[in-house]
């Protein structure tokens, strides 16, 4: 390379380097200017405080027209900001207008006494006694899918058709032993007082004769039928403890029903009622092979205080 070529190459390199430095400086300056400017379509931290306040107030208000709640798109349009900014403001203020929680407060005048009674059975059961949580899961459907589903594989979840063929229903009567975690279960076609008495007789035959039996159950009319009360009078070792109204969550057997539904029934395919009942009986048998005692952890006073606060909130709002 000649001396002239070398000089030209050096000058060219210096020019390129200078241009790169100028470009970096311009880019840095642009970032500084952008950070000091409030753009309505940037992140929530850069939205003007009055706009943030407006988004929150709008979200907490009733929307116009025949709709029940605000959407992010509707709020974004009303406040002239982006949908992503609305989402960030909602997150920072703990607002979830697209979600709703279902609830029901018990109006039972004896709510506190019943809660303390049942929790007392769970936490400190009487000596020489068995505590059974009893209920029935009615209208369990024997559903057969219209087409076979595909199994789970990498990159694809399992599938099943949304439609089905209904092959009848059954009712599961269950008694959950709180101390042992075992279950007494019987499938029956109906759930009248006759079937309930048959189930009580099954419990009577399985529980040792020297044990008192404390039964926790809800306020379903079948459980309070005159024939059931007569049966109770003839079997003095049985004591019924009714849950407060609208408080089935305190009945321990509901946990077993939830497990049965999620682990066996929801994805099950049953060609007949017999197949459904056989599957339920096998599930009960497998559960009894590895029973886990029920453990109650919630302080009853906290439950009672929470329900009182709920009633106060409803009364103040309405």
MONOR-V511325 format. One record per residue. N is the residue number from 1. RES is the residue in three letters. SS is DSSP state (h for helix, s for strand, l for the rest). PSI is psi in radians with two decimals (* if undefined). Layout:
{{N	RES	SS	PSI} {N	RES	SS	PSI}}
This chain:
{{1	UNK	l	2.31} {2	UNK	l	2.93} {3	UNK	h	-0.60} {4	UNK	h	-0.72} {5	UNK	h	-0.73} {6	UNK	h	-0.76} {7	UNK	h	-0.73} {8	UNK	h	-0.73} {9	UNK	h	-0.72} {10	UNK	h	-0.78} {11	UNK	h	-0.75} {12	UNK	h	-0.76} {13	UNK	h	-0.72} {14	UNK	h	-0.70} {15	UNK	h	-0.78} {16	UNK	h	-0.78} {17	UNK	h	-0.71} {18	UNK	h	-0.73} {19	UNK	h	-0.69} {20	UNK	h	-0.76} {21	UNK	h	-0.74} {22	UNK	h	-0.73} {23	UNK	h	-0.74} {24	UNK	h	-0.73} {25	UNK	h	-0.74} {26	UNK	h	-0.74} {27	UNK	h	-0.76} {28	UNK	h	-0.72} {29	UNK	h	-0.71} {30	UNK	h	-0.67} {31	UNK	h	-0.72} {32	UNK	h	-0.78} {33	UNK	h	-0.73} {34	UNK	h	-0.67} {35	UNK	h	-0.40} {36	UNK	l	0.00} {37	UNK	l	2.37} {38	UNK	l	1.94} {39	UNK	l	2.24} {40	UNK	l	-0.31} {41	UNK	l	0.32} {42	UNK	l	-2.93} {43	UNK	l	2.89} {44	UNK	h	-0.53} {45	UNK	h	-0.30} {46	UNK	h	0.09} {47	UNK	l	2.46} {48	UNK	l	2.46} {49	UNK	h	-0.65} {50	UNK	h	-0.53} {51	UNK	h	-0.71} {52	UNK	h	-0.78} {53	UNK	h	-0.69} {54	UNK	h	-0.70} {55	UNK	h	-0.79} {56	UNK	h	-0.81} {57	UNK	h	-0.71} {58	UNK	h	-0.72} {59	UNK	h	-0.61} {60	UNK	h	-0.09} {61	UNK	l	2.97} {62	UNK	l	2.29} {63	UNK	l	2.69} {64	UNK	l	2.74} {65	UNK	l	-2.94} {66	UNK	l	1.00} {67	UNK	l	2.76} {68	UNK	l	-0.36} {69	UNK	l	2.82} {70	UNK	l	2.50} {71	UNK	l	2.83} {72	UNK	h	-0.68} {73	UNK	h	-0.71} {74	UNK	h	-0.73} {75	UNK	h	-0.73} {76	UNK	h	-0.72} {77	UNK	h	-0.75} {78	UNK	h	-0.56} {79	UNK	h	0.00} {80	UNK	l	0.77} {81	UNK	l	3.08} {82	UNK	l	2.79} {83	UNK	h	-0.69} {84	UNK	h	-0.61} {85	UNK	h	-0.69} {86	UNK	h	-0.77} {87	UNK	h	-0.73} {88	UNK	h	-0.68} {89	UNK	h	-0.76} {90	UNK	h	-0.79} {91	UNK	h	-0.76} {92	UNK	h	-0.39} {93	UNK	h	0.10} {94	UNK	l	0.59} {95	UNK	l	2.33} {96	UNK	l	1.23} {97	UNK	l	-0.29} {98	UNK	l	-0.12} {99	UNK	l	2.72} {100	UNK	l	2.47} {101	UNK	l	2.35} {102	UNK	l	2.59} {103	UNK	l	2.91} {104	UNK	l	2.07} {105	UNK	l	2.39} {106	UNK	l	2.38} {107	UNK	l	0.24} {108	UNK	l	2.14} {109	UNK	l	-0.37} {110	UNK	l	0.45} {111	UNK	h	-0.91} {112	UNK	h	-0.80} {113	UNK	h	-0.72} {114	UNK	h	-0.69} {115	UNK	h	-0.81} {116	UNK	h	-0.66} {117	UNK	h	-0.85} {118	UNK	h	-0.75} {119	UNK	h	-0.62} {120	UNK	h	-0.67} {121	UNK	h	-0.68} {122	UNK	h	-0.77} {123	UNK	h	-0.70} {124	UNK	l	1.28} {125	UNK	l	2.66} {126	UNK	l	2.69} {127	UNK	l	2.64} {128	UNK	l	0.72} {129	UNK	s	2.76} {130	UNK	s	2.30} {131	UNK	s	2.05} {132	UNK	s	2.25} {133	UNK	s	2.04} {134	UNK	s	2.41} {135	UNK	s	3.01} {136	UNK	s	2.45} {137	UNK	s	1.80} {138	UNK	s	2.89} {139	UNK	s	0.76} {140	UNK	s	2.10} {141	UNK	s	2.38} {142	UNK	s	1.63} {143	UNK	s	2.29} {144	UNK	s	2.23} {145	UNK	s	2.64} {146	UNK	l	-0.37} {147	UNK	l	2.59} {148	UNK	l	2.49} {149	UNK	l	3.01} {150	UNK	l	2.49} {151	UNK	l	2.87} {152	UNK	l	2.43} {153	UNK	s	2.98} {154	UNK	l	2.20} {155	UNK	l	0.02} {156	UNK	s	2.28} {157	UNK	l	2.88} {158	UNK	l	2.73} {159	UNK	l	2.70} {160	UNK	l	2.64} {161	UNK	l	2.62} {162	UNK	l	-0.39} {163	UNK	l	2.88} {164	UNK	s	2.92} {165	UNK	s	2.22} {166	UNK	s	2.11} {167	UNK	s	0.49} {168	UNK	s	3.12} {169	UNK	s	2.85} {170	UNK	s	2.91} {171	UNK	s	2.30} {172	UNK	s	2.06} {173	UNK	s	2.27} {174	UNK	s	2.49} {175	UNK	s	1.98} {176	UNK	s	2.08} {177	UNK	s	1.91} {178	UNK	l	-0.66} {179	UNK	l	-0.62} {180	UNK	l	-0.52} {181	UNK	l	0.08} {182	UNK	l	2.88} {183	UNK	s	2.33} {184	UNK	s	2.10} {185	UNK	s	2.48} {186	UNK	s	2.26} {187	UNK	s	2.29} {188	UNK	s	2.76} {189	UNK	l	-0.54} {190	UNK	l	3.06} {191	UNK	l	0.97} {192	UNK	l	-3.10} {193	UNK	h	-0.48} {194	UNK	h	-0.81} {195	UNK	h	-0.63} {196	UNK	h	-0.69} {197	UNK	h	-0.68} {198	UNK	h	-0.69} {199	UNK	h	-0.68} {200	UNK	h	-0.64} {201	UNK	h	-0.63} {202	UNK	h	-0.70} {203	UNK	h	-0.77} {204	UNK	h	-0.66} {205	UNK	h	-0.45} {206	UNK	h	-0.48} {207	UNK	l	2.29} {208	UNK	l	2.49} {209	UNK	l	-0.40} {210	UNK	l	0.15} {211	UNK	l	2.40} {212	UNK	s	2.63} {213	UNK	s	2.01} {214	UNK	s	2.09} {215	UNK	s	2.11} {216	UNK	s	2.17} {217	UNK	s	2.84} {218	UNK	l	-3.00} {219	UNK	l	0.41} {220	UNK	l	2.43} {221	UNK	h	-0.59} {222	UNK	h	-0.64} {223	UNK	h	-0.28} {224	UNK	h	0.28} {225	UNK	l	2.52} {226	UNK	h	-0.66} {227	UNK	h	-0.60} {228	UNK	h	-0.70} {229	UNK	h	-0.66} {230	UNK	h	-0.76} {231	UNK	h	-0.72} {232	UNK	h	-0.64} {233	UNK	h	-0.49} {234	UNK	h	-0.22} {235	UNK	l	1.47} {236	UNK	l	-0.34} {237	UNK	l	-0.15} {238	UNK	s	2.35} {239	UNK	s	2.20} {240	UNK	s	2.37} {241	UNK	s	1.86} {242	UNK	s	2.39} {243	UNK	l	2.77} {244	UNK	l	2.71} {245	UNK	l	2.56} {246	UNK	l	0.67} {247	UNK	l	0.82} {248	UNK	h	-0.31} {249	UNK	h	-0.34} {250	UNK	h	-0.15} {251	UNK	l	2.00} {252	UNK	l	-0.47} {253	UNK	h	-0.34} {254	UNK	h	-0.55} {255	UNK	h	-0.69} {256	UNK	h	-0.73} {257	UNK	h	-0.71} {258	UNK	h	-0.72} {259	UNK	h	-0.72} {260	UNK	h	-0.77} {261	UNK	h	-0.84} {262	UNK	h	-0.62} {263	UNK	h	-0.37} {264	UNK	h	-0.71} {265	UNK	h	-0.73} {266	UNK	l	-0.72} {267	UNK	l	0.14} {268	UNK	l	2.68} {269	UNK	l	2.08} {270	UNK	l	2.11} {271	UNK	l	-0.19} {272	UNK	l	2.94} {273	UNK	h	-0.65} {274	UNK	h	-0.76} {275	UNK	h	-0.69} {276	UNK	h	-0.83} {277	UNK	h	-0.66} {278	UNK	h	-0.71} {279	UNK	h	-0.73} {280	UNK	h	-0.77} {281	UNK	h	-0.68} {282	UNK	h	-0.68} {283	UNK	h	-0.76} {284	UNK	h	-0.74} {285	UNK	h	-0.76} {286	UNK	h	-0.67} {287	UNK	h	-0.62} {288	UNK	h	-0.25} {289	UNK	h	-0.39} {290	UNK	l	1.15} {291	UNK	l	2.60} {292	UNK	l	2.10} {293	UNK	l	2.53} {294	UNK	l	2.35} {295	UNK	l	2.07} {296	UNK	l	2.31} {297	UNK	l	-0.32} {298	UNK	l	2.30} {299	UNK	l	2.22} {300	UNK	h	-0.57} {301	UNK	h	-0.62} {302	UNK	h	-0.70} {303	UNK	h	-0.84} {304	UNK	h	-0.73} {305	UNK	h	-0.68} {306	UNK	h	-0.74} {307	UNK	h	-0.67} {308	UNK	h	-0.75} {309	UNK	h	-0.66} {310	UNK	h	-0.77} {311	UNK	h	-0.69} {312	UNK	h	-0.70} {313	UNK	h	-0.73} {314	UNK	h	-0.73} {315	UNK	h	-0.66} {316	UNK	h	-0.52} {317	UNK	h	-0.54} {318	UNK	l	*}}
